[in-house]
């Protein structure tokens, strides 16, 4: 029972898939290396700040 090299390579790198996409593909690499836009960064920062304010407000309500 001899296994060919191509079958060995396929089984060895089987785990390199993320949501059905090959992580070694150039298209996938471009997608994950894309720099976030300014709007995206502003939205994330705003949500983090609002989340922190909400947590502090809830803690202040529970303690005080």
Predicted model as a PDB file, atoms N, CA, C, CB and O in Angstrom, pLDDT in the B-factor column:
MODEL        1                                                                  
ATOM      1  N   UNK A   1       0.840  -1.177   0.000  1.00 48.00           N  
ATOM      2  CA  UNK A   1       0.000   0.000   0.000  1.00 48.00           C  
ATOM      3  C   UNK A   1       0.885   1.239   0.000  1.00 48.00           C  
ATOM      4  CB  UNK A   1      -0.956  -0.001   1.214  1.00 48.00           C  
ATOM      5  O   UNK A   1       1.266   1.759   1.049  1.00 48.00           O  
ATOM      6  N   UNK A   2       1.180   1.669  -1.138  1.00 57.00           N  
ATOM      7  CA  UNK A   2       2.024   2.841  -1.283  1.00 57.00           C  
ATOM      8  C   UNK A   2       1.153   4.067  -1.540  1.00 57.00           C  
ATOM      9  CB  UNK A   2       3.047   2.646  -2.424  1.00 57.00           C  
ATOM     10  O   UNK A   2       0.197   4.017  -2.313  1.00 57.00           O  
ATOM     11  N   UNK A   3       1.499   5.153  -0.884  1.00 58.00           N  
ATOM     12  CA  UNK A   3       0.758   6.394  -1.039  1.00 58.00           C  
ATOM     13  C   UNK A   3       1.620   7.356  -1.848  1.00 58.00           C  
ATOM     14  CB  UNK A   3       0.369   7.006   0.348  1.00 58.00           C  
ATOM     15  O   UNK A   3       2.798   7.548  -1.546  1.00 58.00           O  
ATOM     16  N   UNK A   4       1.035   7.953  -2.864  1.00 63.00           N  
ATOM     17  CA  UNK A   4       1.807   8.853  -3.705  1.00 63.00           C  
ATOM     18  C   UNK A   4       2.132  10.140  -2.956  1.00 63.00           C  
ATOM     19  CB  UNK A   4       1.047   9.165  -4.995  1.00 63.00           C  
ATOM     20  O   UNK A   4       1.489  10.475  -1.961  1.00 63.00           O  
ATOM     21  N   UNK A   5       3.135  10.850  -3.449  1.00 63.00           N  
ATOM     22  CA  UNK A   5       3.560  12.091  -2.791  1.00 63.00           C  
ATOM     23  C   UNK A   5       2.478  13.162  -2.830  1.00 63.00           C  
ATOM     24  CB  UNK A   5       4.826  12.623  -3.442  1.00 63.00           C  
ATOM     25  O   UNK A   5       2.317  13.917  -1.871  1.00 63.00           O  
ATOM     26  N   UNK A   6       1.741  13.233  -3.924  1.00 61.00           N  
ATOM     27  CA  UNK A   6       0.699  14.264  -4.014  1.00 61.00           C  
ATOM     28  C   UNK A   6      -0.397  14.022  -2.979  1.00 61.00           C  
ATOM     29  CB  UNK A   6       0.090  14.296  -5.429  1.00 61.00           C  
ATOM     30  O   UNK A   6      -0.940  14.970  -2.414  1.00 61.00           O  
ATOM     31  N   UNK A   7      -0.721  12.756  -2.733  1.00 59.00           N  
ATOM     32  CA  UNK A   7      -1.712  12.450  -1.710  1.00 59.00           C  
ATOM     33  C   UNK A   7      -1.187  12.796  -0.316  1.00 59.00           C  
ATOM     34  CB  UNK A   7      -2.106  10.971  -1.777  1.00 59.00           C  
ATOM     35  O   UNK A   7      -1.940  13.252   0.545  1.00 59.00           O  
ATOM     36  N   UNK A   8       0.106  12.575  -0.103  1.00 57.00           N  
ATOM     37  CA  UNK A   8       0.716  12.919   1.182  1.00 57.00           C  
ATOM     38  C   UNK A   8       0.688  14.429   1.394  1.00 57.00           C  
ATOM     39  CB  UNK A   8       2.165  12.394   1.256  1.00 57.00           C  
ATOM     40  O   UNK A   8       0.382  14.902   2.489  1.00 57.00           O  
ATOM     41  N   UNK A   9       1.010  15.184   0.343  1.00 59.00           N  
ATOM     42  CA  UNK A   9       0.998  16.639   0.452  1.00 59.00           C  
ATOM     43  C   UNK A   9      -0.406  17.154   0.733  1.00 59.00           C  
ATOM     44  CB  UNK A   9       1.545  17.276  -0.825  1.00 59.00           C  
ATOM     45  O   UNK A   9      -0.596  18.044   1.562  1.00 59.00           O  
ATOM     46  N   UNK A  10      -1.385  16.590   0.038  1.00 57.00           N  
ATOM     47  CA  UNK A  10      -2.774  17.026   0.260  1.00 57.00           C  
ATOM     48  C   UNK A  10      -3.207  16.744   1.688  1.00 57.00           C  
ATOM     49  CB  UNK A  10      -3.728  16.328  -0.724  1.00 57.00           C  
ATOM     50  O   UNK A  10      -3.846  17.587   2.318  1.00 57.00           O  
ATOM     51  N   UNK A  11      -2.871  15.574   2.205  1.00 57.00           N  
ATOM     52  CA  UNK A  11      -3.286  15.250   3.567  1.00 57.00           C  
ATOM     53  C   UNK A  11      -2.487  16.051   4.585  1.00 57.00           C  
ATOM     54  CB  UNK A  11      -3.126  13.752   3.833  1.00 57.00           C  
ATOM     55  O   UNK A  11      -3.001  16.381   5.654  1.00 57.00           O  
ATOM     56  N   UNK A  12      -1.243  16.367   4.268  1.00 60.00           N  
ATOM     57  CA  UNK A  12      -0.403  17.112   5.199  1.00 60.00           C  
ATOM     58  C   UNK A  12      -0.878  18.554   5.324  1.00 60.00           C  
ATOM     59  CB  UNK A  12       1.060  17.075   4.748  1.00 60.00           C  
ATOM     60  O   UNK A  12      -0.846  19.120   6.417  1.00 60.00           O  
ATOM     61  N   UNK A  13      -1.316  19.154   4.231  1.00 58.00           N  
ATOM     62  CA  UNK A  13      -1.730  20.544   4.252  1.00 58.00           C  
ATOM     63  C   UNK A  13      -3.245  20.700   4.243  1.00 58.00           C  
ATOM     64  CB  UNK A  13      -1.136  21.270   3.080  1.00 58.00           C  
ATOM     65  O   UNK A  13      -3.758  21.748   3.850  1.00 58.00           O  
ATOM     66  N   UNK A  14      -3.958  19.679   4.667  1.00 60.00           N  
ATOM     67  CA  UNK A  14      -5.408  19.722   4.698  1.00 60.00           C  
ATOM     68  C   UNK A  14      -5.926  20.760   5.684  1.00 60.00           C  
ATOM     69  CB  UNK A  14      -5.957  18.360   5.046  1.00 60.00           C  
ATOM     70  O   UNK A  14      -7.016  21.297   5.490  1.00 60.00           O  
ATOM     71  N   UNK A  15      -5.186  21.046   6.715  1.00 64.00           N  
ATOM     72  CA  UNK A  15      -5.617  21.964   7.760  1.00 64.00           C  
ATOM     73  C   UNK A  15      -5.432  23.424   7.366  1.00 64.00           C  
ATOM     74  CB  UNK A  15      -4.863  21.682   9.033  1.00 64.00           C  
ATOM     75  O   UNK A  15      -5.778  24.312   8.145  1.00 64.00           O  
ATOM     76  N   UNK A  16      -4.900  23.694   6.192  1.00 74.00           N  
ATOM     77  CA  UNK A  16      -4.651  25.072   5.768  1.00 74.00           C  
ATOM     78  C   UNK A  16      -5.850  25.685   5.060  1.00 74.00           C  
ATOM     79  CB  UNK A  16      -3.445  25.125   4.858  1.00 74.00           C  
ATOM     80  O   UNK A  16      -5.689  26.501   4.152  1.00 74.00           O  
ATOM     81  N   UNK A  17      -7.042  25.296   5.469  1.00 73.00           N  
ATOM     82  CA  UNK A  17      -8.256  25.861   4.891  1.00 73.00           C  
ATOM     83  C   UNK A  17      -8.989  26.649   5.972  1.00 73.00           C  
ATOM     84  CB  UNK A  17      -9.170  24.745   4.295  1.00 73.00           C  
ATOM     85  O   UNK A  17      -9.098  26.197   7.112  1.00 73.00           O  
ATOM     86  N   UNK A  18      -9.485  27.817   5.612  1.00 69.00           N  
ATOM     87  CA  UNK A  18     -10.239  28.644   6.534  1.00 69.00           C  
ATOM     88  C   UNK A  18     -11.550  28.994   5.867  1.00 69.00           C  
ATOM     89  CB  UNK A  18      -9.449  29.922   6.939  1.00 69.00           C  
ATOM     90  O   UNK A  18     -11.571  29.723   4.875  1.00 69.00           O  
ATOM     91  N   UNK A  19     -12.641  28.482   6.402  1.00 70.00           N  
ATOM     92  CA  UNK A  19     -13.976  28.647   5.826  1.00 70.00           C  
ATOM     93  C   UNK A  19     -14.004  28.241   4.355  1.00 70.00           C  
ATOM     94  CB  UNK A  19     -14.440  30.095   5.976  1.00 70.00           C  
ATOM     95  O   UNK A  19     -14.611  28.911   3.520  1.00 70.00           O  
ATOM     96  N   UNK A  20     -13.341  27.138   4.062  1.00 70.00           N  
ATOM     97  CA  UNK A  20     -13.370  26.589   2.716  1.00 70.00           C  
ATOM     98  C   UNK A  20     -12.415  27.249   1.738  1.00 70.00           C  
ATOM     99  CB  UNK A  20     -14.733  26.686   2.185  1.00 70.00           C  
ATOM    100  O   UNK A  20     -12.412  26.889   0.561  1.00 70.00           O  
ATOM    101  N   UNK A  21     -11.604  28.203   2.180  1.00 73.00           N  
ATOM    102  CA  UNK A  21     -10.655  28.863   1.293  1.00 73.00           C  
ATOM    103  C   UNK A  21      -9.241  28.431   1.654  1.00 73.00           C  
ATOM    104  CB  UNK A  21     -10.795  30.402   1.377  1.00 73.00           C  
ATOM    105  O   UNK A  21      -8.904  28.310   2.832  1.00 73.00           O  
ATOM    106  N   UNK A  22      -8.433  28.202   0.658  1.00 74.00           N  
ATOM    107  CA  UNK A  22      -7.053  27.817   0.863  1.00 74.00           C  
ATOM    108  C   UNK A  22      -6.270  29.037   1.341  1.00 74.00           C  
ATOM    109  CB  UNK A  22      -6.438  27.230  -0.436  1.00 74.00           C  
ATOM    110  O   UNK A  22      -6.235  30.059   0.655  1.00 74.00           O  
ATOM    111  N   UNK A  23      -5.644  28.937   2.512  1.00 75.00           N  
ATOM    112  CA  UNK A  23      -4.957  30.090   3.083  1.00 75.00           C  
ATOM    113  C   UNK A  23      -3.673  30.426   2.327  1.00 75.00           C  
ATOM    114  CB  UNK A  23      -4.641  29.834   4.545  1.00 75.00           C  
ATOM    115  O   UNK A  23      -3.119  31.511   2.501  1.00 75.00           O  
ATOM    116  N   UNK A  24      -3.196  29.500   1.487  1.00 74.00           N  
ATOM    117  CA  UNK A  24      -1.972  29.763   0.724  1.00 74.00           C  
ATOM    118  C   UNK A  24      -2.255  30.509  -0.567  1.00 74.00           C  
ATOM    119  CB  UNK A  24      -1.258  28.463   0.413  1.00 74.00           C  
ATOM    120  O   UNK A  24      -1.320  30.946  -1.238  1.00 74.00           O  
ATOM    121  N   UNK A  25      -3.516  30.663  -0.929  1.00 78.00           N  
ATOM    122  CA  UNK A  25      -3.866  31.330  -2.183  1.00 78.00           C  
ATOM    123  C   UNK A  25      -3.582  32.827  -2.083  1.00 78.00           C  
ATOM    124  CB  UNK A  25      -5.350  31.086  -2.534  1.00 78.00           C  
ATOM    125  O   UNK A  25      -3.724  33.426  -1.018  1.00 78.00           O  
ATOM    126  N   UNK A  26      -3.181  33.418  -3.200  1.00 80.00           N  
ATOM    127  CA  UNK A  26      -2.860  34.848  -3.218  1.00 80.00           C  
ATOM    128  C   UNK A  26      -4.090  35.697  -2.907  1.00 80.00           C  
ATOM    129  CB  UNK A  26      -2.280  35.246  -4.579  1.00 80.00           C  
ATOM    130  O   UNK A  26      -3.978  36.730  -2.247  1.00 80.00           O  
ATOM    131  N   UNK A  27      -5.258  35.271  -3.376  1.00 78.00           N  
ATOM    132  CA  UNK A  27      -6.488  36.017  -3.127  1.00 78.00           C  
ATOM    133  C   UNK A  27      -6.771  36.078  -1.623  1.00 78.00           C  
ATOM    134  CB  UNK A  27      -7.678  35.370  -3.877  1.00 78.00           C  
ATOM    135  O   UNK A  27      -7.149  37.127  -1.102  1.00 78.00           O  
ATOM    136  N   UNK A  28      -6.588  34.967  -0.939  1.00 75.00           N  
ATOM    137  CA  UNK A  28      -6.826  34.927   0.507  1.00 75.00           C  
ATOM    138  C   UNK A  28      -5.802  35.781   1.240  1.00 75.00           C  
ATOM    139  CB  UNK A  28      -6.779  33.479   1.027  1.00 75.00           C  
ATOM    140  O   UNK A  28      -6.149  36.498   2.179  1.00 75.00           O  
ATOM    141  N   UNK A  29      -4.540  35.709   0.818  1.00 79.00           N  
ATOM    142  CA  UNK A  29      -3.490  36.503   1.452  1.00 79.00           C  
ATOM    143  C   UNK A  29      -3.749  37.994   1.297  1.00 79.00           C  
ATOM    144  CB  UNK A  29      -2.129  36.148   0.865  1.00 79.00           C  
ATOM    145  O   UNK A  29      -3.514  38.771   2.222  1.00 79.00           O  
ATOM    146  N   UNK A  30      -4.238  38.395   0.113  1.00 80.00           N  
ATOM    147  CA  UNK A  30      -4.581  39.801  -0.096  1.00 80.00           C  
ATOM    148  C   UNK A  30      -5.694  40.225   0.847  1.00 80.00           C  
ATOM    149  CB  UNK A  30      -4.999  40.046  -1.552  1.00 80.00           C  
ATOM    150  O   UNK A  30      -5.668  41.326   1.396  1.00 80.00           O  
ATOM    151  N   UNK A  31      -6.675  39.342   1.033  1.00 77.00           N  
ATOM    152  CA  UNK A  31      -7.835  39.663   1.869  1.00 77.00           C  
ATOM    153  C   UNK A  31      -7.423  39.884   3.323  1.00 77.00           C  
ATOM    154  CB  UNK A  31      -8.882  38.542   1.783  1.00 77.00           C  
ATOM    155  O   UNK A  31      -7.905  40.817   3.966  1.00 77.00           O  
ATOM    156  N   UNK A  32      -6.539  39.036   3.848  1.00 76.00           N  
ATOM    157  CA  UNK A  32      -6.189  39.171   5.261  1.00 76.00           C  
ATOM    158  C   UNK A  32      -5.121  40.235   5.487  1.00 76.00           C  
ATOM    159  CB  UNK A  32      -5.709  37.840   5.807  1.00 76.00           C  
ATOM    160  O   UNK A  32      -4.963  40.710   6.612  1.00 76.00           O  
ATOM    161  N   UNK A  33      -4.391  40.617   4.456  1.00 78.00           N  
ATOM    162  CA  UNK A  33      -3.372  41.644   4.612  1.00 78.00           C  
ATOM    163  C   UNK A  33      -3.878  43.031   4.245  1.00 78.00           C  
ATOM    164  CB  UNK A  33      -2.172  41.306   3.772  1.00 78.00           C  
ATOM    165  O   UNK A  33      -3.115  43.997   4.257  1.00 78.00           O  
ATOM    166  N   UNK A  34      -5.162  43.132   3.919  1.00 78.00           N  
ATOM    167  CA  UNK A  34      -5.736  44.413   3.527  1.00 78.00           C  
ATOM    168  C   UNK A  34      -5.754  45.353   4.731  1.00 78.00           C  
ATOM    169  CB  UNK A  34      -7.166  44.226   2.956  1.00 78.00           C  
ATOM    170  O   UNK A  34      -6.146  44.958   5.829  1.00 78.00           O  
ATOM    171  N   UNK A  35      -5.332  46.582   4.520  1.00 76.00           N  
ATOM    172  CA  UNK A  35      -5.321  47.564   5.593  1.00 76.00           C  
ATOM    173  C   UNK A  35      -6.742  48.085   5.810  1.00 76.00           C  
ATOM    174  CB  UNK A  35      -4.346  48.730   5.269  1.00 76.00           C  
ATOM    175  O   UNK A  35      -7.475  48.317   4.849  1.00 76.00           O  
ATOM    176  N   UNK A  36      -7.125  48.267   7.070  1.00 77.00           N  
ATOM    177  CA  UNK A  36      -8.476  48.765   7.333  1.00 77.00           C  
ATOM    178  C   UNK A  36      -8.638  50.216   6.876  1.00 77.00           C  
ATOM    179  CB  UNK A  36      -8.799  48.649   8.824  1.00 77.00           C  
ATOM    180  O   UNK A  36      -7.693  51.004   6.914  1.00 77.00           O  
ATOM    181  N   UNK A  37      -9.817  50.538   6.457  1.00 85.00           N  
ATOM    182  CA  UNK A  37     -10.093  51.900   6.019  1.00 85.00           C  
ATOM    183  C   UNK A  37     -10.300  52.795   7.237  1.00 85.00           C  
ATOM    184  CB  UNK A  37     -11.333  51.940   5.093  1.00 85.00           C  
ATOM    185  O   UNK A  37     -10.475  52.309   8.355  1.00 85.00           O  
ATOM    186  N   UNK A  38     -10.277  54.076   7.015  1.00 89.00           N  
ATOM    187  CA  UNK A  38     -10.435  55.036   8.111  1.00 89.00           C  
ATOM    188  C   UNK A  38     -11.813  54.908   8.758  1.00 89.00           C  
ATOM    189  CB  UNK A  38     -10.224  56.471   7.600  1.00 89.00           C  
ATOM    190  O   UNK A  38     -11.940  54.996   9.980  1.00 89.00           O  
ATOM    191  N   UNK A  39     -12.832  54.704   7.947  1.00 89.00           N  
ATOM    192  CA  UNK A  39     -14.197  54.575   8.487  1.00 89.00           C  
ATOM    193  C   UNK A  39     -14.286  53.345   9.392  1.00 89.00           C  
ATOM    194  CB  UNK A  39     -15.244  54.475   7.334  1.00 89.00           C  
ATOM    195  O   UNK A  39     -14.894  53.393  10.460  1.00 89.00           O  
ATOM    196  N   UNK A  40     -13.676  52.252   8.955  1.00 89.00           N  
ATOM    197  CA  UNK A  40     -13.683  51.017   9.733  1.00 89.00           C  
ATOM    198  C   UNK A  40     -12.963  51.235  11.066  1.00 89.00           C  
ATOM    199  CB  UNK A  40     -13.018  49.864   8.937  1.00 89.00           C  
ATOM    200  O   UNK A  40     -13.440  50.774  12.103  1.00 89.00           O  
ATOM    201  N   UNK A  41     -11.841  51.919  11.052  1.00 88.00           N  
ATOM    202  CA  UNK A  41     -11.093  52.186  12.274  1.00 88.00           C  
ATOM    203  C   UNK A  41     -11.886  53.092  13.214  1.00 88.00           C  
ATOM    204  CB  UNK A  41      -9.740  52.822  11.941  1.00 88.00           C  
ATOM    205  O   UNK A  41     -11.890  52.874  14.425  1.00 88.00           O  
ATOM    206  N   UNK A  42     -12.552  54.101  12.668  1.00 93.00           N  
ATOM    207  CA  UNK A  42     -13.352  55.000  13.493  1.00 93.00           C  
ATOM    208  C   UNK A  42     -14.514  54.249  14.136  1.00 93.00           C  
ATOM    209  CB  UNK A  42     -13.877  56.176  12.655  1.00 93.00           C  
ATOM    210  O   UNK A  42     -14.812  54.463  15.312  1.00 93.00           O  
ATOM    211  N   UNK A  43     -15.169  53.379  13.386  1.00 94.00           N  
ATOM    212  CA  UNK A  43     -16.283  52.602  13.940  1.00 94.00           C  
ATOM    213  C   UNK A  43     -15.823  51.681  15.065  1.00 94.00           C  
ATOM    214  CB  UNK A  43     -16.954  51.780  12.840  1.00 94.00           C  
ATOM    215  O   UNK A  43     -16.490  51.574  16.094  1.00 94.00           O  
ATOM    216  N   UNK A  44     -14.703  51.028  14.873  1.00 94.00           N  
ATOM    217  CA  UNK A  44     -14.191  50.126  15.913  1.00 94.00           C  
ATOM    218  C   UNK A  44     -13.818  50.910  17.163  1.00 94.00           C  
ATOM    219  CB  UNK A  44     -12.969  49.336  15.397  1.00 94.00           C  
ATOM    220  O   UNK A  44     -14.172  50.513  18.273  1.00 94.00           O  
ATOM    221  N   UNK A  45     -13.111  52.013  16.993  1.00 96.00           N  
ATOM    222  CA  UNK A  45     -12.715  52.816  18.151  1.00 96.00           C  
ATOM    223  C   UNK A  45     -13.925  53.383  18.882  1.00 96.00           C  
ATOM    224  CB  UNK A  45     -11.796  53.952  17.716  1.00 96.00           C  
ATOM    225  O   UNK A  45     -13.947  53.417  20.113  1.00 96.00           O  
ATOM    226  N   UNK A  46     -14.920  53.821  18.142  1.00 97.00           N  
ATOM    227  CA  UNK A  46     -16.132  54.346  18.764  1.00 97.00           C  
ATOM    228  C   UNK A  46     -16.845  53.260  19.560  1.00 97.00           C  
ATOM    229  CB  UNK A  46     -17.072  54.927  17.703  1.00 97.00           C  
ATOM    230  O   UNK A  46     -17.306  53.508  20.674  1.00 97.00           O  
ATOM    231  N   UNK A  47     -16.938  52.069  18.999  1.00 97.00           N  
ATOM    232  CA  UNK A  47     -17.613  50.983  19.712  1.00 97.00           C  
ATOM    233  C   UNK A  47     -16.843  50.590  20.966  1.00 97.00           C  
ATOM    234  CB  UNK A  47     -17.783  49.765  18.797  1.00 97.00           C  
ATOM    235  O   UNK A  47     -17.456  50.270  21.984  1.00 97.00           O  
ATOM    236  N   UNK A  48     -15.519  50.607  20.915  1.00 97.00           N  
ATOM    237  CA  UNK A  48     -14.721  50.284  22.104  1.00 97.00           C  
ATOM    238  C   UNK A  48     -14.938  51.332  23.189  1.00 97.00           C  
ATOM    239  CB  UNK A  48     -13.219  50.188  21.747  1.00 97.00           C  
ATOM    240  O   UNK A  48     -15.122  50.993  24.358  1.00 97.00           O  
ATOM    241  N   UNK A  49     -14.917  52.596  22.805  1.00 98.00           N  
ATOM    242  CA  UNK A  49     -15.115  53.680  23.780  1.00 98.00           C  
ATOM    243  C   UNK A  49     -16.514  53.616  24.385  1.00 98.00           C  
ATOM    244  CB  UNK A  49     -14.890  55.054  23.118  1.00 98.00           C  
ATOM    245  O   UNK A  49     -16.665  53.745  25.600  1.00 98.00           O  
ATOM    246  N   UNK A  50     -17.546  53.418  23.547  1.00 98.00           N  
ATOM    247  CA  UNK A  50     -18.915  53.315  24.064  1.00 98.00           C  
ATOM    248  C   UNK A  50     -19.078  52.101  24.970  1.00 98.00           C  
ATOM    249  CB  UNK A  50     -19.915  53.240  22.908  1.00 98.00           C  
ATOM    250  O   UNK A  50     -19.788  52.163  25.974  1.00 98.00           O  
ATOM    251  N   UNK A  51     -18.430  51.008  24.622  1.00 97.00           N  
ATOM    252  CA  UNK A  51     -18.484  49.810  25.459  1.00 97.00           C  
ATOM    253  C   UNK A  51     -17.865  50.051  26.822  1.00 97.00           C  
ATOM    254  CB  UNK A  51     -17.780  48.655  24.773  1.00 97.00           C  
ATOM    255  O   UNK A  51     -18.409  49.628  27.842  1.00 97.00           O  
ATOM    256  N   UNK A  52     -16.722  50.733  26.841  1.00 98.00           N  
ATOM    257  CA  UNK A  52     -16.073  51.050  28.121  1.00 98.00           C  
ATOM    258  C   UNK A  52     -16.950  51.975  28.962  1.00 98.00           C  
ATOM    259  CB  UNK A  52     -14.696  51.702  27.882  1.00 98.00           C  
ATOM    260  O   UNK A  52     -17.086  51.775  30.169  1.00 98.00           O  
ATOM    261  N   UNK A  53     -17.536  52.973  28.335  1.00 98.00           N  
ATOM    262  CA  UNK A  53     -18.412  53.892  29.064  1.00 98.00           C  
ATOM    263  C   UNK A  53     -19.614  53.139  29.626  1.00 98.00           C  
ATOM    264  CB  UNK A  53     -18.881  55.045  28.147  1.00 98.00           C  
ATOM    265  O   UNK A  53     -20.014  53.384  30.764  1.00 98.00           O  
ATOM    266  N   UNK A  54     -20.186  52.242  28.859  1.00 97.00           N  
ATOM    267  CA  UNK A  54     -21.331  51.454  29.317  1.00 97.00           C  
ATOM    268  C   UNK A  54     -20.963  50.577  30.506  1.00 97.00           C  
ATOM    269  CB  UNK A  54     -21.867  50.589  28.181  1.00 97.00           C  
ATOM    270  O   UNK A  54     -21.725  50.482  31.468  1.00 97.00           O  
ATOM    271  N   UNK A  55     -19.803  49.939  30.444  1.00 97.00           N  
ATOM    272  CA  UNK A  55     -19.371  49.082  31.550  1.00 97.00           C  
ATOM    273  C   UNK A  55     -19.152  49.915  32.809  1.00 97.00           C  
ATOM    274  CB  UNK A  55     -18.078  48.321  31.178  1.00 97.00           C  
ATOM    275  O   UNK A  55     -19.564  49.515  33.898  1.00 97.00           O  
ATOM    276  N   UNK A  56     -18.506  51.068  32.667  1.00 96.00           N  
ATOM    277  CA  UNK A  56     -18.292  51.933  33.830  1.00 96.00           C  
ATOM    278  C   UNK A  56     -19.622  52.421  34.399  1.00 96.00           C  
ATOM    279  CB  UNK A  56     -17.407  53.134  33.451  1.00 96.00           C  
ATOM    280  O   UNK A  56     -19.789  52.482  35.617  1.00 96.00           O  
ATOM    281  N   UNK A  57     -20.564  52.767  33.531  1.00 96.00           N  
ATOM    282  CA  UNK A  57     -21.873  53.226  33.983  1.00 96.00           C  
ATOM    283  C   UNK A  57     -22.618  52.136  34.736  1.00 96.00           C  
ATOM    284  CB  UNK A  57     -22.702  53.697  32.802  1.00 96.00           C  
ATOM    285  O   UNK A  57     -23.237  52.394  35.769  1.00 96.00           O  
ATOM    286  N   UNK A  58     -22.554  50.900  34.205  1.00 96.00           N  
ATOM    287  CA  UNK A  58     -23.224  49.779  34.884  1.00 96.00           C  
ATOM    288  C   UNK A  58     -22.580  49.514  36.234  1.00 96.00           C  
ATOM    289  CB  UNK A  58     -23.176  48.504  34.016  1.00 96.00           C  
ATOM    290  O   UNK A  58     -23.285  49.297  37.220  1.00 96.00           O  
ATOM    291  N   UNK A  59     -21.257  49.527  36.297  1.00 95.00           N  
ATOM    292  CA  UNK A  59     -20.580  49.291  37.567  1.00 95.00           C  
ATOM    293  C   UNK A  59     -20.888  50.399  38.566  1.00 95.00           C  
ATOM    294  CB  UNK A  59     -19.072  49.180  37.354  1.00 95.00           C  
ATOM    295  O   UNK A  59     -21.068  50.119  39.751  1.00 95.00           O  
ATOM    296  N   UNK A  60     -20.953  51.638  38.121  1.00 94.00           N  
ATOM    297  CA  UNK A  60     -21.265  52.752  39.014  1.00 94.00           C  
ATOM    298  C   UNK A  60     -22.699  52.632  39.524  1.00 94.00           C  
ATOM    299  CB  UNK A  60     -21.062  54.104  38.293  1.00 94.00           C  
ATOM    300  O   UNK A  60     -22.976  52.980  40.672  1.00 94.00           O  
ATOM    301  N   UNK A  61     -23.603  52.149  38.692  1.00 94.00           N  
ATOM    302  CA  UNK A  61     -25.001  51.978  39.106  1.00 94.00           C  
ATOM    303  C   UNK A  61     -25.126  50.871  40.143  1.00 94.00           C  
ATOM    304  CB  UNK A  61     -25.893  51.665  37.890  1.00 94.00           C  
ATOM    305  O   UNK A  61     -25.912  50.995  41.083  1.00 94.00           O  
ATOM    306  N   UNK A  62     -24.374  49.805  39.992  1.00 93.00           N  
ATOM    307  CA  UNK A  62     -24.449  48.694  40.924  1.00 93.00           C  
ATOM    308  C   UNK A  62     -23.821  49.047  42.274  1.00 93.00           C  
ATOM    309  CB  UNK A  62     -23.766  47.472  40.332  1.00 93.00           C  
ATOM    310  O   UNK A  62     -24.336  48.653  43.320  1.00 93.00           O  
ATOM    311  N   UNK A  63     -22.735  49.771  42.250  1.00 89.00           N  
ATOM    312  CA  UNK A  63     -22.032  50.113  43.496  1.00 89.00           C  
ATOM    313  C   UNK A  63     -22.722  51.269  44.212  1.00 89.00           C  
ATOM    314  CB  UNK A  63     -20.562  50.476  43.206  1.00 89.00           C  
ATOM    315  O   UNK A  63     -22.908  51.232  45.428  1.00 89.00           O  
ATOM    316  N   UNK A  64     -23.093  52.281  43.464  1.00 73.00           N  
ATOM    317  CA  UNK A  64     -23.629  53.502  44.091  1.00 73.00           C  
ATOM    318  C   UNK A  64     -25.055  53.491  44.218  1.00 73.00           C  
ATOM    319  CB  UNK A  64     -23.257  54.684  43.360  1.00 73.00           C  
ATOM    320  O   UNK A  64     -25.638  54.449  44.726  1.00 73.00           O  
TER     321      UNK A  64                                                      
ENDMDL                                                                          
END                                                                             
